[in-house]
Structure formats: C-alpha cells, structure tokens
Amino acid sequence: MKNNIIISVATAVFILAMLIPALSVAQSVREKVNQANDLFQSEKFEEAMNLLRDAALDDPESPFLHYNMGNTLYKQGNFEEAFTEFEKVLSAKDSDMHFRSYYNMGNTLYRMGKLPESILSYTKALQLNPDDYESKFNLEYVRNKLKQQQQDQQDQQDRQQNNENEEQKQQGKQEEEQQQGEEDKEQEQEGEEQQEEEQQQESQPSEQKEMTKEEAEKLLDALKNDEKDLQQQKKMKSKGKIRVLKDW
C-alpha cells in the first residue's frame, strides 16, 4: 500500500503498510519482513528498520525491502533517506512498484518543502496510474499550496518594498527639512551680521571727503568773485557820501 498524504481541509491522513515479498524470495527474508511489518504496525519503527536492514544484507537489490525501508524512514521523519530508498525502487521492472514509489516520493518531497518537485512526482505517478484518486487529490492540493506560497511571498515582497519606499520618503523629507532649516539659519545669521555692520557704520563719524583739484579751483574762483563783489560794493558806498564843510 502507498504511503498516503490524503488531505481533507487542513488535516493530513497517513495510511502506511509494508509490502510482503513474493514467495520466491528467500524464507529468511520473508520472515524478517513479516516481523518488521508487525513492529511497523505497532509503531516500533526503529526496531522494524533494524530488521529490514538485516534482511537487506541477504537481498540488497530487493525493491520490496527498499520500499519498506522508505516507508519506515518516512514514519521516523527521516525524509531524505526515505526519498533515497524510494528512488532505489525505480530500478525494478514492476510498473506498479514505480507508481507506488513516485507517489511516496511526492509525499516525501512535500514534507521536505520541495513543492515543485513533489508536483512532478505526483504527475509521474498519474502517468502510470491515471485513475488513482489519491494522486489526483494530492497533486491538486500541492499545486494550490505552491500557488498560495508564491502569493504569500509576493505579498511579503510588496510589503517590504512599500516599507522601504516609505522609509526613503521619510528620510528624504527629513533631509529636506534639515536642509531648509540650515538655510534659514544661515540667512538669519547673514541678516544679523549685516544689521550689526550697519549699526557700526552709523556709530562712526563720517570722514571728510577729500576735495578734487577741479572742486578746489571752483571754490577758489567763487571766493575771488565774492571778494570782487565786496570791493565793488565798498566803492559804491564811498562815492555816495556827502562831504560836509566845517564852519570856521
């Protein structure tokens, strides 16, 4: 029987059983497999595994043993080794064994988190047995699981990108405000310096501007003209006086 991963809603149900080798297999191997099967049903997986490995010493190429060891390792949670054992079964010529192995490989890969590889194994199982309900069900389940996983990853990337964009936006805003603050402070400082300079200039006495040669000549000419006018006025006044004779 297959190592099933039949899923209903959110619960997985496992149905595991060992395969019994054909009567043509050596009696000692059959006995060990029968004992291992009883231990397996009692969930004594480690003891069952020891018996199967012991039987494999007598028949190392047996696909039945590799298949049963794969099932037992799977139940122990050792998925990588279980997958290796299922792969060894593919060397058998029995197509039913191939189908069972591909199916269980799909289950094992699913447990390993390798969903695309799990889908491929279920697909190969259905190629060998197109009417198998469990393979169809699990294939569809894992496909939906992968789709949801990819959507979750995309949503996480989008959220991360949005957070990064928001952080960059906030950082840019802070840098802009900081730059504006520095510019305002610089302008205020320049204004204070200019005001201080103007106050200093107002408190200082104005220096007499040095007269140019042309201005000096004009001033000299003006003084000469003023003097001439003054002399002229004096002459006019002297001419206008009346001389009074003494009365002797």
C-alpha positions as CSV (number, residue, x, y, z in Angstrom):
1,M,0.0,0.0,0.0
2,K,1.1,3.5,-0.7
3,N,2.4,6.0,1.9
4,N,-0.6,8.3,1.6
5,I,-1.0,12.0,2.2
6,I,-4.7,12.2,1.6
7,I,-5.7,15.7,2.7
8,S,-9.1,16.9,3.8
9,V,-9.4,20.6,4.6
10,A,-6.3,21.1,6.7
11,T,-5.7,17.6,8.0
12,A,-3.4,15.0,6.5
13,V,-4.2,11.3,7.0
14,F,-1.4,8.8,6.6
15,I,-2.1,5.2,5.7
16,L,1.1,3.2,5.7
17,A,1.7,-0.5,5.2
18,M,4.6,-2.7,4.1
19,L,4.7,-4.8,1.1
20,I,5.3,-8.6,1.5
21,P,7.8,-10.1,-0.9
22,A,6.7,-12.8,-3.3
23,L,7.0,-16.4,-2.3
24,S,10.1,-16.7,-4.5
25,V,12.1,-14.6,-2.1
26,A,14.2,-16.4,0.4
27,Q,12.3,-17.7,3.5
28,S,14.6,-15.9,5.9
29,V,14.0,-12.5,4.2
30,R,10.2,-13.1,4.2
31,E,10.3,-13.9,7.9
32,K,12.2,-10.7,8.7
33,V,9.9,-8.6,6.6
34,N,6.8,-10.2,8.3
35,Q,8.3,-9.4,11.7
36,A,9.2,-5.9,10.6
37,N,5.7,-5.4,9.4
38,D,4.3,-6.4,12.8
39,L,6.7,-3.9,14.5
40,F,5.7,-1.2,12.0
41,Q,2.0,-1.7,12.8
42,S,2.9,-1.3,16.5
43,E,4.8,1.9,15.6
44,K,8.1,0.4,16.7
45,F,9.8,1.9,13.7
46,E,13.4,1.7,14.9
47,E,13.1,-2.0,15.6
48,A,11.4,-2.5,12.3
49,M,14.2,-0.6,10.5
50,N,16.8,-2.8,12.1
51,L,15.1,-6.0,10.8
52,L,14.7,-4.6,7.3
53,R,18.4,-3.6,7.2
54,D,19.3,-7.1,8.4
55,A,17.1,-8.6,5.6
56,A,18.8,-6.3,3.0
57,L,22.1,-8.0,3.7
58,D,20.6,-11.1,2.3
59,D,18.8,-9.4,-0.6
60,P,20.4,-5.9,-1.2
61,E,18.6,-5.4,-4.6
62,S,15.1,-6.2,-3.4
63,P,12.7,-3.4,-4.4
64,F,10.3,-4.6,-1.6
65,L,13.0,-4.0,1.0
66,H,13.9,-0.6,-0.3
67,Y,10.2,0.4,-0.5
68,N,9.5,-0.9,3.1
69,M,12.6,0.9,4.4
70,G,11.5,4.1,2.7
71,N,8.1,3.8,4.4
72,T,9.7,3.2,7.8
73,L,12.2,6.1,7.5
74,Y,9.3,8.3,6.4
75,K,7.4,7.5,9.6
76,Q,10.6,8.3,11.6
77,G,10.7,11.7,9.9
78,N,13.9,10.9,8.1
79,F,12.6,12.2,4.8
80,E,15.9,12.5,2.9
81,E,16.9,8.9,3.5
82,A,13.3,7.8,2.8
83,F,13.4,9.5,-0.6
84,T,16.7,7.8,-1.4
85,E,15.1,4.4,-0.7
86,F,12.1,5.1,-2.8
87,E,14.4,6.1,-5.7
88,K,16.1,2.7,-5.5
89,V,12.7,1.0,-6.1
90,L,12.7,2.6,-9.6
91,S,15.3,0.1,-10.7
92,A,12.6,-2.7,-10.5
93,K,10.8,-3.7,-13.6
94,D,7.4,-3.7,-11.9
95,S,5.4,-0.7,-13.1
96,D,3.2,-0.9,-10.0
97,M,6.2,-0.5,-7.8
98,H,7.2,2.5,-9.9
99,F,3.8,4.0,-9.4
100,R,3.9,3.5,-5.6
101,S,7.4,4.9,-5.3
102,Y,6.6,8.0,-7.3
103,Y,3.5,8.6,-5.2
104,N,5.5,8.2,-2.0
105,M,8.3,10.3,-3.4
106,G,5.7,13.0,-3.9
107,N,4.7,12.8,-0.3
108,T,8.3,12.8,0.9
109,L,9.2,15.8,-1.2
110,Y,6.2,17.7,0.1
111,R,7.3,17.0,3.7
112,M,10.8,18.3,2.7
113,G,9.2,21.6,1.5
114,K,10.1,20.9,-2.2
115,L,6.7,21.6,-3.6
116,P,7.6,21.8,-7.4
117,E,9.5,18.5,-7.2
118,S,6.6,17.0,-5.3
119,I,4.2,18.0,-8.1
120,L,6.5,16.4,-10.6
121,S,6.5,13.1,-8.7
122,Y,2.7,13.0,-8.4
123,T,2.5,13.7,-12.1
124,K,4.7,10.7,-12.9
125,A,2.6,8.6,-10.6
126,L,-0.5,9.6,-12.5
127,Q,1.1,8.8,-15.8
128,L,1.5,5.2,-14.6
129,N,-2.0,5.1,-13.0
130,P,-4.2,7.9,-14.4
131,D,-7.3,6.9,-12.3
132,D,-5.6,7.0,-8.9
133,Y,-7.8,9.3,-6.8
134,E,-5.2,9.9,-4.0
135,S,-2.6,11.0,-6.5
136,K,-5.0,13.4,-8.2
137,F,-6.1,14.8,-4.9
138,N,-2.6,15.3,-3.5
139,L,-1.4,16.8,-6.8
140,E,-4.2,19.4,-6.7
141,Y,-3.6,20.1,-3.1
142,V,0.2,20.7,-3.5
143,R,-0.4,22.9,-6.6
144,N,-2.8,25.1,-4.5
145,K,-0.3,25.1,-1.7
146,L,2.5,26.2,-4.0
147,K,0.3,28.9,-5.5
148,Q,-0.6,30.2,-2.0
149,Q,3.1,30.1,-1.0
150,Q,4.1,32.1,-4.1
151,Q,1.3,34.6,-3.4
152,D,2.4,35.0,0.2
153,Q,6.0,35.6,-0.9
154,Q,4.8,38.2,-3.4
155,D,2.7,39.9,-0.7
156,Q,5.7,39.9,1.7
157,Q,7.9,41.4,-1.0
158,D,5.3,44.0,-1.8
159,R,5.0,44.9,1.9
160,Q,8.8,45.1,2.2
161,Q,9.1,47.3,-0.9
162,N,6.3,49.6,0.4
163,N,8.1,49.8,3.8
164,E,11.4,50.7,2.0
165,N,9.7,53.3,-0.1
166,E,8.1,54.8,2.9
167,E,11.4,54.9,4.8
168,Q,13.1,56.5,1.8
169,K,10.2,59.1,1.6
170,Q,10.5,59.9,5.3
171,Q,14.3,60.1,5.1
172,G,14.0,62.4,2.1
173,K,11.5,64.6,3.9
174,Q,13.8,64.8,7.0
175,E,16.8,65.7,4.9
176,E,14.8,68.4,3.1
177,E,13.6,69.8,6.4
178,Q,17.1,69.7,7.8
179,Q,18.5,71.5,4.7
180,Q,15.8,74.1,4.8
181,G,16.5,74.7,8.5
182,E,20.2,75.1,7.8
183,E,19.4,77.6,5.0
184,D,17.0,79.6,7.2
185,K,19.6,79.7,10.0
186,E,22.3,80.8,7.5
187,Q,20.1,83.6,6.2
188,E,19.2,84.7,9.7
189,Q,22.9,84.8,10.6
190,E,23.7,86.8,7.5
191,G,20.9,89.3,8.3
192,E,22.2,89.7,11.9
193,E,25.7,90.3,10.6
194,Q,24.5,92.9,8.0
195,Q,22.5,94.7,10.7
196,E,25.4,94.7,13.0
197,E,27.6,96.1,10.3
198,E,25.1,98.9,9.5
199,Q,24.9,99.8,13.2
200,Q,28.7,100.1,13.4
201,Q,28.8,102.3,10.3
202,E,26.1,104.7,11.8
203,S,28.0,105.0,15.1
204,Q,31.3,106.0,13.4
205,P,31.8,109.8,12.4
206,S,31.8,110.4,8.7
207,E,35.2,111.2,7.3
208,Q,35.6,114.5,5.3
209,K,35.7,113.8,1.7
210,E,38.9,114.8,0.0
211,M,38.4,117.7,-2.4
212,T,39.4,117.2,-6.0
213,K,41.6,119.7,-7.9
214,E,38.6,120.8,-10.0
215,E,36.5,121.4,-7.0
216,A,39.3,123.4,-5.3
217,E,39.7,125.6,-8.4
218,K,35.9,126.2,-8.5
219,L,35.9,127.1,-4.8
220,L,38.9,129.5,-5.3
221,D,37.2,131.2,-8.2
222,A,34.0,131.6,-6.1
223,L,36.0,133.2,-3.3
224,K,37.6,135.6,-5.7
225,N,34.3,136.5,-7.2
226,D,32.9,137.1,-3.7
227,E,35.9,139.3,-2.9
228,K,35.4,141.4,-6.1
229,D,31.8,141.9,-5.3
230,L,32.7,143.0,-1.8
231,Q,35.2,145.6,-3.1
232,Q,32.7,146.8,-5.7
233,Q,30.1,147.4,-3.0
234,K,32.6,149.4,-0.9
235,K,33.5,151.7,-3.8
236,M,29.9,152.4,-4.5
237,K,29.3,153.3,-0.9
238,S,32.3,155.7,-0.8
239,K,31.1,157.6,-3.8
240,G,27.7,158.1,-2.4
241,K,28.9,160.0,0.7
242,I,28.3,163.9,1.0
243,R,31.2,165.9,2.3
244,V,30.3,168.5,5.0
245,L,32.4,171.6,5.2
246,K,33.5,172.9,8.5
247,D,32.1,176.2,9.7
248,W,35.1,178.0,10.7
